[in-house]
């Protein structure tokens, strides 16, 4: 069950990120992030009211911290997707999204099998190869930085959302989504960026069910499996983003980058098998 939910989370994240990148090229990344996260928050709150919840103050605190990371991650991801190639920014963000919760899980006592450990090790050269292609192009270096920062944010999101207790329902998710909206607005204001939605950016409202669905699937997956495993499987989300970018936008994947993506897929597969 944990693997299935994690894969569903990855699929929803990947489609949402692709749409976010498209919308961010036509509006500002901050406007798209505000609309998308607000829509996700509305969906999460509605689902929480239907499902019910018995979350403790610690569950809500974990949800709020997750929202800080998620809001920052989404903002940097969309900024990167609006200026650089999707097939690079998305995979870079996935590395941090996987590595941080894996490290946290190991520190707190989780012990993946040797196959999973091998997958974690293989992920590091994958990072280098994916980054190297873009690093040689000065016009895309900002996309590398944004991808890394987004990964750190998503890593925080996964780590603290995964700490929610099994009987907390969807309350941590709702808290996470609401906090992420405030985080995006605060970051945009601090950086003096336009964040108030306009008519064009309002189309990003369709991302709401995808975003809340992705996080909800991840949350329930952590109730059935190790955080260190679930986070890596959920980090497969760039696969659908890259595929859509290649098919719809005709983005070309360079040889070295392709090797890096293949290694990343191998790393995630080993973790899943472990």
Secondary structure, DSSP 4 states (H G I P E B T S, - for coil): -HHHHHHHHHHHHHHHHHHHHHHHTTS-HHHHHHHHHHHHHHHHHHHHHHH-----HHHHHHHHHHHHHHHHHHHHHHHHHHHS-HHHHHHHHHHHHHHHHHHHHHHTT----HHHHHHHHHHHHHHHHHHHHHHT-GGGHHHHHHHHHHHHHHHHHHHHHTTS-TTSTTHHHHHHHHHHHHHHHHHHHHTT---S--TTGGGGGGHHHHHHHHHHHHHHHHTTS-HHHHHHHHGGGHHHHHHHHHHHS-PPPPHHHHHHHHHHHHHHHHHHH-
